[in-house]
Amino acid sequence: MNNFQKGSEWRRWDLHLHTPNTKLSNDYGHDATVWDRYIENLESSPVEAFGITDYFSADGYYALLEKYLEKYPDTKKVFFLNIEFRVAEAISAKDTNPHIHVIFDNDENNCSRDDISRFLVALKTHGESASGVRLSCDQLKAETDFMSASVSLEDIKNALKETFGEAKPYLLAFPAKNDGVRRVHLNKRHQSPIGFFSTPQLTWL
């Protein structure tokens, strides 16, 4: 029988945190000190791991890493990229379009910045350019683009497959409430789009 000197350790994680660079709903303000205050708050927080989140984009995540490591190069905080997408299919209990989160491995050997760029190029939205061409996520620029954009679950699945092949350096999650999917009152029309998920809350593809 093995004897362990320490038992389980519980650590605080917050996997849904937007930055001052967020594409929508920026409540942080735009003054010159906002990033410094934001980073200082994270460093002093009891939370040890953060999912840095933005809509259809990884810009805020990479901006944070650059600024954070410049200020705290020896930090013990851990950061993951969390890209939030509005789903085109109305599969929530209220027939609204829920949000899905794709949380990526933070090991550059498994999931590089180039991989993320290729994924956002491969993932087409349901928005169109003036000439009628479907826009990819990396082509969204204006705030109105991000407000109106949506993607299908099948397109997310295909873009991940195209980018990473059989490797799966990511986790997909629906919030359990608010903009997420609920288990209650799911009729057949609602059930069909989520068939490739093992559960509607949290899954690997």
C-alpha positions as CSV (number, residue, x, y, z in Angstrom):
1,M,0.0,0.0,0.0
2,N,1.4,3.4,-1.0
3,N,1.4,6.2,1.5
4,F,0.9,9.8,0.2
5,Q,2.1,12.7,2.2
6,K,-0.5,15.0,0.6
7,G,-4.1,14.5,-0.4
8,S,-6.1,16.3,-3.1
9,E,-5.4,19.9,-3.7
10,W,-8.2,22.2,-4.8
11,R,-7.3,25.2,-7.0
12,R,-9.5,28.0,-8.3
13,W,-10.0,28.3,-12.0
14,D,-12.0,30.9,-14.0
15,L,-12.3,29.7,-17.6
16,H,-14.5,32.6,-18.8
17,L,-12.8,35.9,-18.4
18,H,-12.9,38.7,-21.0
19,T,-10.1,41.3,-21.3
20,P,-10.1,45.0,-22.0
21,N,-9.6,44.0,-25.7
22,T,-12.9,42.1,-25.8
23,K,-14.7,42.5,-29.1
24,L,-18.1,43.1,-27.4
25,S,-19.5,44.2,-24.1
26,N,-16.3,46.0,-22.9
27,D,-17.1,47.2,-19.4
28,Y,-13.5,47.8,-18.5
29,G,-13.2,51.3,-20.1
30,H,-10.5,52.6,-22.4
31,D,-8.3,54.7,-20.1
32,A,-4.5,54.4,-20.3
33,T,-4.2,52.4,-17.0
34,V,-6.9,49.8,-17.7
35,W,-4.5,47.1,-18.7
36,D,-2.2,47.7,-15.8
37,R,-5.1,47.5,-13.3
38,Y,-6.5,44.4,-15.0
39,I,-3.2,42.6,-14.9
40,E,-2.5,43.6,-11.3
41,N,-5.9,42.3,-10.3
42,L,-5.3,38.9,-11.9
43,E,-1.9,38.6,-10.3
44,S,-3.2,39.3,-6.9
45,S,-6.3,37.1,-7.4
46,P,-6.6,33.7,-5.6
47,V,-7.6,32.2,-8.9
48,E,-4.7,30.3,-10.4
49,A,-5.8,29.5,-13.9
50,F,-7.8,31.7,-16.4
51,G,-9.6,31.0,-19.6
52,I,-9.0,34.3,-21.6
53,T,-12.2,34.7,-23.6
54,D,-13.3,36.6,-26.7
55,Y,-15.9,36.4,-29.4
56,F,-14.7,34.7,-32.6
57,S,-11.1,35.9,-31.9
58,A,-7.9,35.2,-30.1
59,D,-6.6,38.8,-30.2
60,G,-7.3,39.5,-26.5
61,Y,-5.5,36.3,-25.4
62,Y,-2.3,37.0,-27.2
63,A,-2.4,40.7,-26.2
64,L,-2.8,39.6,-22.5
65,L,0.1,37.1,-22.7
66,E,2.4,39.8,-24.1
67,K,1.5,42.5,-21.5
68,Y,1.3,40.0,-18.6
69,L,4.7,38.4,-19.1
70,E,6.3,41.7,-19.6
71,K,5.0,42.9,-16.2
72,Y,5.2,39.5,-14.4
73,P,7.7,37.3,-16.2
74,D,7.9,34.8,-13.3
75,T,4.2,34.6,-12.7
76,K,2.7,31.3,-11.6
77,K,-0.7,32.1,-13.2
78,V,-1.8,29.8,-16.0
79,F,-3.7,31.0,-19.1
80,F,-5.8,29.2,-21.7
81,L,-7.3,30.6,-24.9
82,N,-11.1,30.4,-24.8
83,I,-12.9,31.4,-28.0
84,E,-16.6,32.0,-27.7
85,F,-18.9,31.4,-30.6
86,R,-22.6,32.2,-31.1
87,V,-24.2,29.0,-32.5
88,A,-26.4,29.4,-35.6
89,E,-28.8,26.6,-34.5
90,A,-31.4,27.5,-32.0
91,I,-30.9,24.6,-29.6
92,S,-31.6,26.1,-26.2
93,A,-34.7,25.6,-24.2
94,K,-35.9,29.0,-25.1
95,D,-35.2,28.6,-28.9
96,T,-32.4,31.1,-28.7
97,N,-28.9,30.8,-30.2
98,P,-26.5,29.6,-27.4
99,H,-22.8,30.2,-27.1
100,I,-20.2,27.5,-27.3
101,H,-16.7,27.8,-25.9
102,V,-13.6,26.2,-27.4
103,I,-10.8,26.1,-24.9
104,F,-7.4,25.3,-26.3
105,D,-4.3,23.7,-24.9
106,N,-1.8,26.3,-23.9
107,D,1.2,24.2,-24.8
108,E,2.7,25.7,-28.1
109,N,4.0,22.3,-29.1
110,N,0.4,21.0,-29.2
111,C,-1.5,24.1,-30.2
112,S,0.5,27.0,-31.7
113,R,-0.5,30.5,-32.6
114,D,-0.3,29.5,-36.3
115,D,-2.8,26.6,-35.5
116,I,-5.2,29.1,-34.0
117,S,-4.9,31.4,-37.0
118,R,-5.5,28.5,-39.4
119,F,-8.6,27.5,-37.4
120,L,-10.1,31.0,-37.5
121,V,-9.5,31.2,-41.3
122,A,-11.0,27.8,-41.8
123,L,-14.1,28.5,-39.7
124,K,-16.7,30.3,-41.9
125,T,-19.5,32.4,-40.3
126,H,-23.0,32.9,-41.5
127,G,-22.2,36.5,-42.2
128,E,-21.4,37.6,-45.8
129,S,-19.3,40.2,-47.4
130,A,-20.8,42.9,-49.8
131,S,-20.2,40.5,-52.7
132,G,-22.0,37.6,-51.0
133,V,-19.0,35.6,-49.9
134,R,-19.2,33.9,-46.5
135,L,-16.8,35.6,-44.0
136,S,-14.4,33.5,-42.0
137,C,-13.8,34.4,-38.3
138,D,-10.5,36.1,-39.1
139,Q,-12.3,38.5,-41.5
140,L,-14.6,39.9,-38.8
141,K,-13.5,43.5,-38.1
142,A,-16.3,45.9,-37.1
143,E,-18.3,45.6,-33.9
144,T,-21.4,45.0,-36.0
145,D,-19.6,42.0,-37.6
146,F,-19.1,40.4,-34.2
147,M,-22.6,41.2,-33.0
148,S,-24.3,39.5,-36.0
149,A,-21.9,36.6,-36.6
150,S,-22.8,33.0,-35.9
151,V,-21.3,29.6,-36.8
152,S,-22.8,26.1,-37.1
153,L,-21.8,23.3,-34.9
154,E,-20.9,21.2,-37.9
155,D,-18.6,24.0,-39.3
156,I,-16.8,24.2,-35.9
157,K,-16.3,20.5,-36.0
158,N,-15.0,20.5,-39.5
159,A,-12.6,23.5,-38.9
160,L,-11.1,21.8,-35.9
161,K,-10.6,18.6,-37.9
162,E,-9.1,20.5,-40.8
163,T,-6.7,22.3,-38.4
164,F,-5.7,19.6,-36.0
165,G,-6.5,16.3,-37.7
166,E,-6.9,13.5,-35.2
167,A,-5.2,15.5,-32.5
168,K,-7.6,17.2,-30.0
169,P,-5.8,20.0,-28.1
170,Y,-9.1,21.6,-27.2
171,L,-12.2,21.2,-25.1
172,L,-15.7,22.3,-26.0
173,A,-18.2,23.5,-23.5
174,F,-21.7,24.9,-23.4
175,P,-22.5,27.1,-20.4
176,A,-25.2,25.4,-18.2
177,K,-27.4,28.5,-18.2
178,N,-27.8,32.0,-19.7
179,D,-26.3,31.7,-23.2
180,G,-25.8,27.9,-22.9
181,V,-27.9,24.9,-23.7
182,R,-30.3,23.4,-21.3
183,R,-31.4,19.8,-21.0
184,V,-35.0,20.6,-20.3
185,H,-37.7,20.6,-23.0
186,L,-35.5,19.4,-25.8
187,N,-37.7,18.1,-28.6
188,K,-36.4,16.2,-31.7
189,R,-35.7,19.4,-33.6
190,H,-33.4,20.6,-30.8
191,Q,-31.7,17.2,-30.3
192,S,-30.4,16.6,-33.8
193,P,-27.8,19.4,-34.0
194,I,-26.0,18.3,-30.9
195,G,-25.8,14.6,-31.8
196,F,-22.0,14.7,-32.2
197,F,-21.5,15.8,-28.6
198,S,-21.2,13.3,-25.8
199,T,-23.0,15.7,-23.5
200,P,-24.4,19.1,-24.2
201,Q,-22.4,20.7,-21.4
202,L,-18.8,19.5,-21.9
203,T,-17.1,17.3,-24.4
204,W,-14.1,16.4,-26.5
205,L,-14.9,16.1,-30.2
